[in-house]
Amino acid sequence: MKKRFTSTFKAQVARELLAGEKTLSQLAAEYEVAATQLSQWKSTVLKGLPSLFEDEHKAIERVKADYERRLEELYSEIGRLTTQLAWLRKKYGLDVEPR
């Protein structure tokens, strides 16, 4: 019967592999996992590392774009309200500046 390992377990073992404190053979014996399997997990981790930073960068860019869009909407609203206020003051003869 084939053993199934959780992603948490795989991550823990791969972390230890990358730390380099124990050899591949030692970890294979300790966790009762084939050395070739450990090599595959390490390879998967190393291939996936760049995507972790890309996702973070994309998330930052998305937040920044949302912020810029919202800021533009607010400035637009301020402009509309300022124009309406000036028109109302002129219409009703209230040319006095607010305090």
C-alpha positions as CSV (number, residue, x, y, z in Angstrom):
1,M,0.0,0.0,0.0
2,K,1.3,3.4,-1.0
3,K,2.0,5.9,1.8
4,R,0.3,9.3,1.6
5,F,1.9,12.3,3.2
6,T,0.2,15.6,4.1
7,S,1.4,18.8,2.6
8,T,2.4,20.0,6.1
9,F,4.6,16.9,6.6
10,K,6.2,17.4,3.1
11,A,6.9,21.0,3.9
12,Q,8.4,20.2,7.3
13,V,10.7,17.5,5.8
14,A,11.7,19.8,2.8
15,R,12.5,22.6,5.3
16,E,14.8,20.3,7.1
17,L,16.4,19.2,3.8
18,L,17.0,22.8,2.8
19,A,18.5,23.6,6.2
20,G,21.2,21.1,5.5
21,E,21.7,20.0,9.1
22,K,21.1,16.3,8.2
23,T,22.0,14.4,5.1
24,L,19.4,13.1,2.7
25,S,20.0,9.6,3.9
26,Q,19.5,10.6,7.6
27,L,16.2,12.3,6.9
28,A,15.0,9.4,4.7
29,A,15.7,7.0,7.6
30,E,14.2,9.3,10.2
31,Y,11.0,9.9,8.4
32,E,10.8,6.5,6.7
33,V,10.6,8.1,3.2
34,A,12.6,7.1,0.2
35,A,15.5,9.3,-0.6
36,T,14.3,9.7,-4.2
37,Q,11.0,11.0,-2.8
38,L,12.8,13.5,-0.6
39,S,14.8,14.7,-3.6
40,Q,11.5,15.2,-5.6
41,W,10.0,17.2,-2.7
42,K,13.1,19.4,-2.5
43,S,13.0,19.9,-6.2
44,T,9.3,20.9,-6.0
45,V,10.1,23.4,-3.3
46,L,13.0,25.0,-5.2
47,K,10.9,25.3,-8.4
48,G,8.0,26.9,-6.5
49,L,10.0,29.5,-4.5
50,P,10.0,32.2,-7.2
51,S,6.2,32.0,-7.5
52,L,5.9,32.9,-3.8
53,F,7.5,36.2,-4.5
54,E,5.6,36.8,-7.7
55,D,2.3,36.3,-5.9
56,E,3.4,38.7,-3.2
57,H,4.4,41.3,-5.8
58,K,1.1,40.9,-7.7
59,A,-0.9,41.3,-4.5
60,I,1.0,44.5,-3.7
61,E,0.5,45.8,-7.2
62,R,-3.3,45.0,-6.9
63,V,-3.6,46.9,-3.6
64,K,-1.7,49.8,-5.1
65,A,-3.9,50.0,-8.1
66,D,-7.0,49.8,-6.0
67,Y,-5.7,52.6,-3.8
68,E,-4.9,54.8,-6.8
69,R,-8.3,54.1,-8.3
70,R,-10.1,55.0,-5.1
71,L,-7.9,58.1,-4.6
72,E,-8.9,59.3,-8.1
73,E,-12.6,58.7,-7.4
74,L,-12.4,60.7,-4.2
75,Y,-10.6,63.6,-5.9
76,S,-13.2,63.5,-8.6
77,E,-16.0,63.7,-6.0
78,I,-14.3,66.6,-4.2
79,G,-14.2,68.4,-7.5
80,R,-17.9,67.8,-8.2
81,L,-18.9,68.9,-4.7
82,T,-16.7,72.0,-4.8
83,T,-18.3,73.0,-8.1
84,Q,-21.8,72.4,-6.8
85,L,-21.1,74.4,-3.6
86,A,-19.7,77.3,-5.7
87,W,-22.8,77.3,-7.9
88,L,-25.2,77.2,-4.9
89,R,-23.3,80.1,-3.2
90,K,-23.5,82.2,-6.4
91,K,-27.2,81.4,-6.9
92,Y,-28.2,82.3,-3.4
93,G,-25.8,85.2,-3.0
94,L,-23.6,83.5,-0.4
95,D,-20.2,84.5,-1.7
96,V,-18.8,84.5,1.9
97,E,-16.0,81.9,2.3
98,P,-16.7,79.3,5.0
99,R,-14.6,79.4,8.2
